Amino acid sequence: MKKVLISLSIVVFVLSIITIVHIYLVTAADAKPLPNANFQLGRIDFETPLTEEQKKIVFSGASKVKSIKRVVVSGDGKNLIYGFNSTDVTPTNVRTDLLANVGVPAKAFIPEEKTVSNGCPAGMEKQSAFKEFGMWMHRLLD
């Protein structure tokens, strides 16, 4: 029984050290800005689902807009998702150019004010427990 407890304690200790080192490494205190930090996504909703031929036409029309870096037409043909660099152009200008080039009745998706104020759901919260623990470890170990 004693050997099992000692072995279990060693395993827990080693795993704890590995976890602490990992968290320290992934929460760098001197993090550099991300290369795509100004990359924004937008969405266009189509009034009716697109046929395969219309998808190709919409894709080529959207790809011709200079400021758009990436274009994806959803599999069901109801949406067009596009990405652009927000430092080069405003979202309104991109939407206007895009709607003029798609050639299919569509409307721009504009999120509600509440959604916009919450920010990107993929981003880490400013005060998340994980981030706070990582910053505490940096203060402790640096």
C-alpha positions as CSV (number, residue, x, y, z in Angstrom):
1,M,0.0,0.0,0.0
2,K,2.9,2.3,0.8
3,K,4.5,1.7,-2.6
4,V,1.2,2.6,-4.3
5,L,0.9,5.9,-2.5
6,I,4.5,6.8,-3.1
7,S,4.2,5.9,-6.8
8,L,1.0,7.8,-7.1
9,S,2.5,10.9,-5.4
10,I,5.5,10.8,-7.7
11,V,3.2,10.6,-10.8
12,V,1.0,13.5,-9.5
13,F,4.1,15.6,-8.8
14,V,5.7,15.0,-12.2
15,L,2.4,15.7,-14.0
16,S,2.0,18.9,-12.0
17,I,5.5,20.1,-12.9
18,I,4.8,19.3,-16.6
19,T,1.5,21.3,-16.5
20,I,3.1,24.3,-14.8
21,V,5.9,24.4,-17.4
22,H,3.5,24.0,-20.2
23,I,1.3,26.9,-19.0
24,Y,4.3,29.0,-18.4
25,L,5.5,28.4,-22.0
26,V,2.1,29.1,-23.7
27,T,1.3,32.3,-21.8
28,A,4.4,34.2,-22.8
29,A,4.6,37.5,-20.9
30,D,6.3,39.3,-23.9
31,A,3.9,38.0,-26.5
32,K,4.3,39.7,-29.9
33,P,1.3,40.9,-31.9
34,L,-0.2,38.3,-34.1
35,P,0.5,38.7,-37.8
36,N,-3.2,38.6,-38.6
37,A,-4.4,40.7,-35.7
38,N,-6.3,43.1,-38.0
39,F,-7.9,40.4,-40.1
40,Q,-11.7,40.6,-39.9
41,L,-14.4,38.3,-41.1
42,G,-17.7,39.3,-42.7
43,R,-20.7,37.5,-43.9
44,I,-23.2,37.9,-46.7
45,D,-26.5,36.1,-46.6
46,F,-28.3,35.1,-49.8
47,E,-32.0,35.3,-50.1
48,T,-32.2,31.8,-51.6
49,P,-29.7,28.9,-51.5
50,L,-27.3,29.0,-54.4
51,T,-26.9,26.4,-57.0
52,E,-23.4,25.0,-57.8
53,E,-23.1,27.3,-60.8
54,Q,-24.2,30.3,-58.8
55,K,-21.6,29.4,-56.1
56,K,-18.8,29.5,-58.7
57,I,-20.0,32.9,-60.1
58,V,-20.3,34.4,-56.6
59,F,-16.9,33.0,-55.6
60,S,-15.2,34.5,-58.7
61,G,-17.0,37.8,-58.2
62,A,-16.0,38.0,-54.6
63,S,-12.4,37.0,-55.3
64,K,-12.2,40.0,-57.7
65,V,-12.7,42.5,-54.9
66,K,-9.1,43.7,-54.1
67,S,-9.4,44.2,-50.4
68,I,-10.8,40.6,-49.7
69,K,-8.1,38.1,-48.8
70,R,-10.1,34.9,-48.4
71,V,-13.6,33.8,-49.6
72,V,-15.6,30.8,-48.7
73,V,-19.1,30.0,-49.9
74,S,-21.0,27.8,-47.4
75,G,-21.8,24.2,-48.4
76,D,-25.5,24.8,-48.3
77,G,-25.1,28.0,-50.5
78,K,-26.8,30.3,-48.0
79,N,-23.8,32.4,-46.9
80,L,-20.6,33.8,-48.2
81,I,-17.8,34.3,-45.6
82,Y,-15.0,36.6,-46.4
83,G,-11.9,37.9,-44.7
84,F,-10.1,41.3,-45.1
85,N,-7.5,43.4,-43.4
86,S,-9.2,46.1,-41.5
87,T,-6.3,48.5,-41.6
88,D,-6.5,48.7,-45.4
89,V,-10.3,49.2,-45.8
90,T,-13.4,49.7,-43.7
91,P,-16.0,46.9,-43.3
92,T,-18.7,49.1,-45.0
93,N,-16.6,49.6,-48.1
94,V,-15.8,45.9,-48.4
95,R,-19.5,45.0,-48.0
96,T,-20.5,47.6,-50.7
97,D,-17.9,46.3,-53.2
98,L,-18.8,42.7,-52.4
99,L,-22.5,43.2,-52.9
100,A,-21.9,45.0,-56.2
101,N,-19.8,42.1,-57.5
102,V,-21.6,38.9,-56.4
103,G,-24.4,39.3,-59.0
104,V,-27.0,37.4,-56.8
105,P,-29.6,39.0,-54.5
106,A,-28.0,39.1,-51.0
107,K,-27.8,41.2,-47.9
108,A,-24.9,41.9,-45.6
109,F,-25.0,40.3,-42.2
110,I,-24.6,43.0,-39.6
111,P,-24.4,41.7,-36.0
112,E,-26.5,43.2,-33.2
113,E,-24.8,45.8,-31.0
114,K,-24.8,43.4,-28.0
115,T,-22.9,40.8,-30.1
116,V,-20.4,43.4,-31.2
117,S,-19.8,44.6,-27.7
118,N,-18.9,41.1,-26.5
119,G,-16.1,40.8,-29.1
120,C,-14.9,37.7,-30.9
121,P,-16.2,34.6,-29.1
122,A,-13.0,32.8,-30.2
123,G,-10.8,35.2,-28.3
124,M,-9.7,34.6,-24.7
125,E,-11.5,36.7,-22.1
126,K,-9.5,39.5,-20.6
127,Q,-9.8,38.1,-17.1
128,S,-10.0,34.4,-17.6
129,A,-8.8,32.1,-14.9
130,F,-6.3,30.4,-17.2
131,K,-4.7,33.7,-18.2
132,E,-4.6,34.9,-14.6
133,F,-2.9,31.7,-13.5
134,G,-0.4,32.0,-16.4
135,M,0.5,35.6,-15.5
136,W,0.8,34.7,-11.8
137,M,3.3,31.9,-12.8
138,H,5.3,34.4,-14.9
139,R,5.5,36.8,-12.0
140,L,6.5,34.0,-9.7
141,L,9.2,32.4,-11.9
142,D,10.6,35.4,-13.7
